Amino acid sequence: VQLQASGGGLVQPGGSLRLSCAASGIIGSTSAMGWYRQAPGKQRELVARIISGHVPNYADSVKGRFTISRDNAKNTVYLQMNSLKPEDTAVYYCNAVYRLSNYWGQGTQVTVSS
């Protein structure tokens, strides 16, 4: 299983970015996909997660600004990030749970700065 993330970059405060993560090597579908982030000097934290048949869950810090969605046919998960703040700056990692194992993407840098 491989996860390929894309969509990071530099954006001004208040701007938007959309992250994508495509999973390959999957037979059927993943049970869960999500996004985590890690800022310098901080632990990796959950940003948003979507489990098949369940309502997505979000970190309190991103509720109302970020939206996670998935395309099961493509085994792809998206993270629409709006109203970005400097504190959203981090490396964002895609995560997938497949057959009880955790898989991670390579990380994509998101920098929010004027």
DSSP file (Angstrom, degrees, kcal/mol; ACC not computed):
  #  RESIDUE AA STRUCTURE BP1 BP2  ACC     N-H-->O    O-->H-N    N-H-->O    O-->H-N    TCO  KAPPA ALPHA  PHI   PSI    X-CA   Y-CA   Z-CA
    1    1 A V              0   0    0      0, 0.0     2,-0.4     0, 0.0    24,-0.2   0.000 360.0 360.0 360.0 132.0    0.0    0.0    0.0
    2    2 A Q  E     -A   24   0A   0     22,-1.9    22,-2.8   101,-0.1     2,-0.5  -0.985 360.0-154.7-129.6 142.7    1.3    3.4   -0.9
    3    3 A L  E     -A   23   0A   0    101,-0.4     2,-0.6    -2,-0.4   103,-0.6  -0.970   6.4-165.7-117.3 126.2   -0.2    6.8   -0.2
    4    4 A Q  E     -A   22   0A   0     18,-2.4    18,-2.2    -2,-0.5     2,-0.3  -0.931   9.6-168.6-116.0 110.5    0.6    9.8   -2.4
    5    5 A A  E     +A   21   0A   0     -2,-0.6     2,-0.3    16,-0.2    16,-0.2  -0.689  12.1 162.4 -99.2 151.2   -0.2   13.2   -1.0
    6    6 A S  E     +A   20   0A   0     14,-2.3    14,-2.7    -2,-0.3   102,-0.1  -0.971  36.2  72.8-154.8 165.8   -0.2   16.4   -2.9
    7    7 A G        +     0   0    0     -2,-0.3    11,-0.4     1,-0.3    -1,-0.1   0.380  57.7 131.7 109.3  -3.4   -1.6   20.0   -2.7
    8    8 A G        +     0   0    0     12,-0.1     2,-0.3     9,-0.1    -1,-0.3  -0.149  23.5 118.6 -72.3 175.5    0.6   21.6    0.0
    9    9 A G  E     -d  110   0B   0    100,-1.1   102,-2.8    99,-0.1     2,-0.5  -0.985  60.9 -48.1 160.7-166.7    2.2   25.0   -0.4
   10   10 A L  E     +d  111   0B   0     -2,-0.3     2,-0.3   100,-0.2   102,-0.2  -0.867  53.1 167.4-102.9 130.7    2.5   28.6    0.8
   11   11 A V  E     -d  112   0B   0    100,-2.7   102,-2.1    -2,-0.5     3,-0.1  -0.988  33.6-113.0-142.7 149.9   -0.7   30.5    1.3
   12   12 A Q    >   -     0   0    0     -2,-0.3     3,-2.3   100,-0.2    72,-0.2  -0.446  51.4 -80.6 -77.9 155.1   -1.5   33.8    3.0
   13   13 A P  T 3  S+     0   0    0      0, 0.0    72,-0.2     0, 0.0    -1,-0.1  -0.298 121.4  27.8 -54.3 137.0   -3.6   33.9    6.2
   14   14 A G  T 3  S+     0   0    0     70,-3.3    69,-0.6     1,-0.3    71,-0.1   0.292 100.3 117.7  90.8  -9.2   -7.3   33.6    5.3
   15   15 A G    <   -     0   0    0     -3,-2.3    69,-2.3    69,-0.2     2,-0.3  -0.092  56.7-122.1 -83.1-175.3   -6.5   31.7    2.2
   16   16 A S        +     0   0    0     66,-0.2     2,-0.3    67,-0.2    66,-0.2  -0.931  21.2 179.2-131.6 151.6   -7.4   28.1    1.1
   17   17 A L  E     - B   0  81A   0     64,-2.1    64,-3.3    -2,-0.3     2,-0.5  -0.977  16.1-146.7-143.5 154.8   -5.6   25.0    0.1
   18   18 A R  E     - B   0  80A   0    -11,-0.4     2,-0.3    -2,-0.3    62,-0.2  -0.980  12.5-160.2-126.2 120.6   -6.9   21.5   -0.9
   19   19 A L  E     - B   0  79A   0     60,-2.6    60,-2.4    -2,-0.5     2,-0.3  -0.741   6.5-166.5 -96.0 145.6   -4.8   18.4   -0.1
   20   20 A S  E     -AB   6  78A   0    -14,-2.7   -14,-2.3    -2,-0.3     2,-0.4  -0.960   7.1-172.9-129.0 149.6   -5.3   15.1   -1.9
   21   21 A C  E     -AB   5  77A   0     56,-1.8    56,-2.5    -2,-0.3     2,-0.5  -0.922   5.5-164.4-146.0 118.4   -4.1   11.7   -1.0
   22   22 A A  E     -AB   4  76A   0    -18,-2.2   -18,-2.4    -2,-0.4     2,-0.5  -0.882   8.9-149.8-106.1 130.4   -4.4    8.7   -3.3
   23   23 A A  E     -A    3   0A   0     52,-2.7     2,-0.3    -2,-0.5     3,-0.2  -0.840  15.4-173.5 -99.5 132.2   -4.0    5.2   -2.0
   24   24 A S  E     +A    2   0A   0    -22,-2.8   -22,-1.9    -2,-0.5     3,-0.1  -0.840  61.2  44.6-120.4 161.2   -2.7    2.5   -4.3
   25   25 A G  S    S+     0   0    0     -2,-0.3     2,-0.4     1,-0.3    -1,-0.1   0.670  79.6 139.4  81.0  17.0   -2.3   -1.2   -3.8
   26   26 A I        -     0   0    0     -3,-0.2     2,-0.6     2,-0.1    -1,-0.3  -0.797  42.1-157.9 -98.1 133.7   -5.7   -1.5   -2.2
   27   27 A I  S    S-     0   0    0     -2,-0.4     2,-0.7     2,-0.1    -3,-0.0  -0.949  77.9 -18.9-106.6 114.4   -8.1   -4.3   -2.9
   28   28 A G  S    S-     0   0    0     -2,-0.6     2,-0.3    45,-0.1    -2,-0.1  -0.833 113.5 -46.1  92.2-120.3  -11.6   -3.1   -2.1
   29   29 A S        -     0   0    0     -2,-0.7     2,-0.2    45,-0.0    -2,-0.1  -0.963  50.2-101.5-148.0 163.5  -11.4    0.0    0.1
   30   30 A T        -     0   0    0     -2,-0.3    68,-0.2     1,-0.1    22,-0.2  -0.534  22.3-137.5 -81.9 153.9   -9.7    1.3    3.2
   31   31 A S  S    S+     0   0    0     66,-2.2    21,-1.7     1,-0.3     2,-0.3   0.777  85.2   6.6 -82.2 -26.7  -11.7    1.3    6.5
   32   32 A A  E     -FE  51  97B   0     65,-1.2    65,-2.7    19,-0.2     2,-0.3  -0.991  59.6-175.0-153.9 146.6  -10.5    4.8    7.4
   33   33 A M  E     +FE  50  96B   0     17,-2.3    17,-3.1    -2,-0.3     2,-0.3  -0.988  20.9 146.7-139.0 149.6   -8.5    7.6    5.9
   34   34 A G  E     -FE  49  95B   0     61,-2.5    61,-2.8    -2,-0.3     2,-0.4  -0.961  38.0-106.1-165.8-178.2   -7.4   10.8    7.4
   35   35 A W  E     -FE  48  94B   0     13,-3.0    12,-2.9    -2,-0.3    13,-1.7  -0.982  24.6-180.0-127.9 136.2   -5.0   13.7    7.8
   36   36 A Y  E     -FE  46  93B   0     57,-2.7    57,-3.1    -2,-0.4     2,-0.3  -0.843  10.8-155.7-123.3 164.1   -2.5   14.4   10.6
   37   37 A R  E     -FE  45  92B   0      8,-2.4     8,-2.9    -2,-0.3     2,-0.4  -0.988   8.0-160.7-143.2 154.9   -0.1   17.2   11.0
   38   38 A Q  E     - E   0  91B   0     53,-2.2    53,-2.2    -2,-0.3     6,-0.2  -0.953   7.6-162.9-139.2 116.9    3.2   17.9   12.7
   39   39 A A    >   -     0   0    0      4,-0.4     3,-2.3    -2,-0.4    51,-0.1  -0.602  45.9 -75.3 -91.5 158.3    4.5   21.4   13.4
   40   40 A P  T 3  S+     0   0    0      0, 0.0    -1,-0.1     0, 0.0     3,-0.1  -0.284 119.1   7.0 -55.6 129.6    8.1   22.0   14.4
   41   41 A G  T 3  S+     0   0    0      1,-0.3     2,-0.3    -3,-0.1    -3,-0.0   0.530 113.5 100.4  77.5   5.4    8.8   20.9   17.9
   42   42 A K  S <  S-     0   0    0     -3,-2.3    -1,-0.3     1,-0.0     2,-0.1  -0.813  74.9-103.4-122.2 162.3    5.3   19.5   18.4
   43   43 A Q        -     0   0    0     -2,-0.3    -4,-0.4     1,-0.1     2,-0.2  -0.436  46.2 -92.8 -78.4 156.6    3.8   16.0   18.3
   44   44 A R        -     0   0    0     -6,-0.2     2,-0.3    -2,-0.1    -6,-0.2  -0.501  50.9-167.9 -67.7 136.3    1.9   14.7   15.4
   45   45 A E  E     -F   37   0B   0     -8,-2.9    -8,-2.4    -2,-0.2     2,-0.2  -0.933  25.2-102.8-131.3 152.3   -1.8   15.4   15.8
   46   46 A L  E     +F   36   0B   0     -2,-0.3   -10,-0.3   -10,-0.2     3,-0.1  -0.524  32.5 174.7 -70.4 134.5   -5.0   14.3   14.2
   47   47 A V  E     -     0   0B   0    -12,-2.9    12,-2.5     1,-0.4     2,-0.3   0.790  65.7 -21.8-101.2 -54.7   -6.6   16.9   11.9
   48   48 A A  E     -FG  35  58B   0    -13,-1.7   -13,-3.0    10,-0.2    -1,-0.4  -0.986  57.1-169.1-158.9 149.8   -9.5   15.1   10.4
   49   49 A R  E     -FG  34  57B   0      8,-2.3     8,-2.3    -2,-0.3     2,-0.5  -1.000   5.3-162.0-146.3 142.4  -10.5   11.5    9.9
   50   50 A I  E     -F   33   0B   0    -17,-3.1   -17,-2.3    -2,-0.4     2,-0.4  -0.984   6.5-169.3-131.2 124.8  -13.2    9.8    7.9
   51   51 A I  E >   -F   32   0B   0     -2,-0.5     3,-2.5   -19,-0.2   -19,-0.2  -0.907  39.2 -93.7-112.6 137.6  -14.3    6.2    8.5
   52   52 A S  T 3  S+     0   0    0    -21,-1.7     3,-0.1    -2,-0.4    -1,-0.0  -0.227 110.1   8.2 -52.4 126.5  -16.6    4.4    6.2
   53   53 A G  T 3  S+     0   0    0      1,-0.3     2,-0.3    -3,-0.0    -1,-0.3   0.516 113.1  97.0  81.5   5.7  -20.2    4.7    7.3
   54   54 A H  S <  S-     0   0    0     -3,-2.5    -1,-0.3     3,-0.0    -3,-0.1  -0.856  80.9 -99.5-125.1 160.6  -19.4    7.3   10.0
   55   55 A V        -     0   0    0     -2,-0.3    -4,-0.1     1,-0.1    -3,-0.0  -0.577  50.2-105.8 -73.0 137.8  -19.5   11.0   10.4
   56   56 A P        -     0   0    0      0, 0.0     2,-0.4     0, 0.0    -6,-0.2  -0.257  31.7-142.5 -61.0 151.2  -16.1   12.6    9.9
   57   57 A N  E     -G   49   0B   0     -8,-2.3    -8,-2.3    -3,-0.1     2,-0.3  -0.935  16.2-167.4-118.9 148.7  -14.3   13.8   13.0
   58   58 A Y  E     -G   48   0B   0     -2,-0.4   -10,-0.2   -10,-0.2     2,-0.2  -0.899  29.1-102.7-130.3 152.3  -12.1   16.9   13.3
   59   59 A A    >>  -     0   0    0    -12,-2.5     3,-1.7    -2,-0.3     4,-1.0  -0.508  38.4-119.3 -66.1 145.6   -9.7   18.5   15.7
   60   60 A D  G >4 S+     0   0    0      1,-0.3     3,-0.5     2,-0.2    -1,-0.1   0.849 111.3  63.1 -57.1 -34.1  -11.4   21.3   17.5
   61   61 A S  G 34 S+     0   0    0      1,-0.2    -1,-0.3     3,-0.0   -14,-0.0   0.672 111.2  35.4 -68.7 -16.5   -8.9   23.8   16.1
   62   62 A V  G X> S+     0   0    0     -3,-1.7     3,-2.3   -15,-0.2     4,-2.3   0.468  82.1 127.3-116.6  -3.8  -10.0   23.1   12.5
   63   63 A K  T << S+     0   0    0     -4,-1.0     4,-0.1    -3,-0.5    -3,-0.0  -0.297  80.8  16.0 -58.0 134.3  -13.8   22.6   13.0
   64   64 A G  T 34 S+     0   0    0      2,-0.4    -1,-0.3     1,-0.1     3,-0.1   0.280 125.9  59.3  85.9 -11.3  -15.8   24.9   10.7
   65   65 A R  T <4 S+     0   0    0     -3,-2.3    17,-2.0     1,-0.2     2,-0.3   0.696  98.2  52.2-115.5 -34.8  -12.7   25.6    8.5
   66   66 A F  E  <  -C   81   0A   0     -4,-2.3    -2,-0.4    15,-0.2     2,-0.4  -0.808  59.5-166.7-108.5 146.9  -11.6   22.3    7.2
   67   67 A T  E     -C   80   0A   0     13,-2.4    13,-3.0    -2,-0.3     2,-0.4  -0.990   4.9-158.5-134.1 126.6  -13.6   19.6    5.4
   68   68 A I  E     +C   79   0A   0     -2,-0.4     2,-0.3    11,-0.2    11,-0.2  -0.825  19.0 164.7-102.2 142.3  -12.5   16.1    4.8
   69   69 A S  E     -C   78   0A   0      9,-1.9     9,-3.2    -2,-0.4     2,-0.4  -0.964  17.2-151.4-148.0 163.6  -14.1   13.9    2.0
   70   70 A R  E     -C   77   0A   0     -2,-0.3     2,-0.6     7,-0.2     7,-0.2  -0.991  14.2-147.4-142.2 151.1  -13.3   10.7    0.2
   71   71 A D  E >>> -C   76   0A   0      5,-3.0     5,-1.8    -2,-0.4     4,-0.9  -0.927  14.8-169.2-113.6 101.5  -13.8    9.1   -3.1
   72   72 A N  T 345S+     0   0    0     -2,-0.6     3,-0.5     1,-0.3    -1,-0.1   0.849  84.0  59.3 -63.7 -34.2  -14.1    5.4   -2.4
   73   73 A A  T 345S+     0   0    0      1,-0.2    -1,-0.3    -3,-0.1   -45,-0.1   0.829 117.5  32.5 -63.9 -29.9  -13.9    4.5   -6.0
   74   74 A K  T <45S-     0   0    0     -3,-0.8   -51,-0.3     2,-0.2    -1,-0.2   0.419 102.6-128.4-104.2  -1.0  -10.5    6.1   -6.3
   75   75 A N  T  <5 +     0   0    0     -4,-0.9   -52,-2.7    -3,-0.5     2,-0.4   0.927  63.7 140.5  49.1  47.4   -9.4    5.4   -2.7
   76   76 A T  E   < -BC  22  71A   0     -5,-1.8    -5,-3.0   -54,-0.2     2,-0.4  -0.953  39.3-161.1-124.5 139.3   -8.6    9.1   -2.4
   77   77 A V  E     -BC  21  70A   0    -56,-2.5   -56,-1.8    -2,-0.4     2,-0.3  -0.938   8.3-160.8-119.8 145.0   -9.1   11.4    0.5
   78   78 A Y  E     -BC  20  69A   0     -9,-3.2    -9,-1.9    -2,-0.4     2,-0.4  -0.886   9.7-159.5-123.2 152.0   -9.3   15.2    0.3
   79   79 A L  E     -BC  19  68A   0    -60,-2.4   -60,-2.6    -2,-0.3     2,-0.6  -0.910   7.3-162.1-133.0 107.9   -8.8   17.9    2.8
   80   80 A Q  E     -BC  18  67A   0    -13,-3.0   -13,-2.4    -2,-0.4     2,-0.6  -0.800  11.5-166.2 -88.2 120.4  -10.3   21.3    1.9
   81   81 A M  E     +BC  17  66A   0    -64,-3.3   -64,-2.1    -2,-0.6     2,-0.3  -0.934  11.1 173.2-115.6 116.1   -8.7   23.9    4.2
   82   82 A N        +     0   0    0    -17,-2.0   -66,-0.2    -2,-0.6   -67,-0.2  -0.763  59.2  23.7-116.2 163.5  -10.3   27.3    4.3
   83   83 A S  S    S-     0   0    0    -69,-0.6    -1,-0.2    -2,-0.3   -67,-0.2   0.907  84.4-160.3  50.8  47.4   -9.6   30.4    6.5
   84   84 A L        -     0   0    0    -69,-2.3   -70,-3.3    -3,-0.2   -69,-0.2  -0.257   7.2-158.6 -65.2 145.8   -6.1   29.2    7.0
   85   85 A K    >   -     0   0    0    -72,-0.2     3,-2.4   -71,-0.1     4,-0.3  -0.843  31.7-109.7-121.1 156.8   -4.1   30.6   10.0
   86   86 A P  G >  S+     0   0    0      0, 0.0     3,-1.8     0, 0.0    26,-0.4   0.846 117.5  63.3 -54.7 -33.0   -0.4   30.8   10.7
   87   87 A E  G 3  S+     0   0    0      1,-0.3   -48,-0.0   -48,-0.0    -3,-0.0   0.558  88.7  69.3 -72.2  -5.6   -0.9   28.1   13.4
   88   88 A D  G <  S+     0   0    0     -3,-2.4    -1,-0.3    24,-0.1     2,-0.2   0.531  71.3 120.5 -83.3  -6.7   -2.0   25.7   10.7
   89   89 A T    <   +     0   0    0     -3,-1.8     2,-0.3    -4,-0.3    22,-0.2  -0.404  40.8 105.6 -61.4 125.5    1.6   25.7    9.4
   90   90 A A  E    S- H   0 110B   0     20,-2.1    20,-2.7    -2,-0.2     2,-0.6  -0.968  76.2 -79.1-178.9 171.4    2.9   22.1    9.6
   91   91 A V  E     -EH  38 109B   0    -53,-2.2   -53,-2.2    -2,-0.3     2,-0.5  -0.871  47.7-146.3 -89.6 127.2    3.7   19.0    7.6
   92   92 A Y  E     -EH  37 108B   0     16,-3.1    16,-2.3    -2,-0.6     2,-0.4  -0.833  12.1-161.9-101.7 130.6    0.5   17.3    6.8
   93   93 A Y  E     -E   36   0B   0    -57,-3.1   -57,-2.7    -2,-0.5     2,-0.3  -0.923  11.7-138.2-116.3 133.6    0.5   13.5    6.6
   94   94 A C  E     -E   35   0B   0     -2,-0.4    11,-2.3   -59,-0.2     2,-0.4  -0.671  22.8-166.6 -84.5 143.2   -2.1   11.3    5.0
   95   95 A N  E     -EI  34 104B   0    -61,-2.8   -61,-2.5    -2,-0.3     2,-0.4  -0.985   8.8-176.4-133.1 142.4   -3.1    8.2    6.9
   96   96 A A  E     -EI  33 103B   0      7,-2.2     7,-2.4    -2,-0.4     2,-0.6  -1.000  15.9-150.1-137.5 142.0   -5.0    5.1    5.9
   97   97 A V  E     +EI  32 102B   0    -65,-2.7   -66,-2.2    -2,-0.4   -65,-1.2  -0.955  25.7 169.2-109.2 121.9   -6.2    2.0    7.8
   98   98 A Y  E >   - I   0 101B   0      3,-2.6     3,-1.8    -2,-0.6   -68,-0.1  -0.979  67.1 -14.0-139.8 121.1   -6.4   -1.0    5.6
   99   99 A R  T 3  S-     0   0    0     -2,-0.4    -1,-0.1     1,-0.3     3,-0.1   0.906 127.7 -54.5  51.6  45.8   -6.8   -4.6    6.9
  100  100 A L  T 3  S+     0   0    0      1,-0.2     2,-0.4    -3,-0.0    -1,-0.3   0.492 115.6 112.5  71.1   6.9   -6.0   -3.4   10.5
  101  101 A S  E <   -I   98   0B   0     -3,-1.8    -3,-2.6     2,-0.0     2,-0.4  -0.866  62.4-130.4-111.2 147.4   -2.7   -1.9    9.5
  102  102 A N  E     -I   97   0B   0     -2,-0.4     2,-0.4    -5,-0.2    -5,-0.2  -0.763  22.5-171.7 -94.0 136.9   -1.7    1.8    9.5
  103  103 A Y  E     -I   96   0B   0     -7,-2.4    -7,-2.2    -2,-0.4     2,-0.4  -0.971   4.3-157.8-129.3 146.0   -0.1    3.4    6.4
  104  104 A W  E     -I   95   0B   0     -2,-0.4  -101,-0.4    -9,-0.2    -9,-0.2  -0.941   9.8-136.2-126.3 144.1    1.4    6.9    6.1
  105  105 A G        -     0   0    0    -11,-2.3  -101,-0.1    -2,-0.4     3,-0.1  -0.278  37.7 -98.3 -83.7-180.0    2.1    9.1    3.2
  106  106 A Q        -     0   0    0   -103,-0.6   -13,-0.1     1,-0.1  -102,-0.1   0.589  62.7-110.8 -80.9 -11.2    5.3   11.1    2.7
  107  107 A G        -     0   0    0      1,-0.1     2,-0.4   -13,-0.1   -14,-0.2   0.237  21.3-134.7  92.0 141.1    4.0   14.4    4.1
  108  108 A T  E     - H   0  92B   0    -16,-2.3   -16,-3.1  -102,-0.1     2,-0.3  -1.000  20.8-121.9-134.6 133.8    3.3   17.6    2.4
  109  109 A Q  E     - H   0  91B   0     -2,-0.4  -100,-1.1   -18,-0.2     2,-0.5  -0.556  22.8-171.6 -80.4 131.6    4.3   21.0    3.7
  110  110 A V  E     -dH   9  90B   0    -20,-2.7   -20,-2.1    -2,-0.3     2,-0.5  -0.991   5.6-176.1-119.8 122.6    1.6   23.7    4.4
  111  111 A T  E     -d   10   0B   0   -102,-2.8  -100,-2.7    -2,-0.5     2,-0.7  -0.978   9.2-167.5-123.4 123.2    2.9   27.1    5.2
  112  112 A V  E     +d   11   0B   0     -2,-0.5     2,-0.3   -26,-0.4  -100,-0.2  -0.925  34.4 131.3-112.2 110.0    0.5   29.9    6.2
  113  113 A S              0   0    0   -102,-2.1    -2,-0.1    -2,-0.7   -28,-0.0  -0.995 360.0 360.0-157.9 148.6    2.4   33.2    6.2
  114  114 A S              0   0    0     -2,-0.3  -102,-0.1  -102,-0.2    -1,-0.1   0.421 360.0 360.0 -93.8 360.0    2.1   36.8    4.9
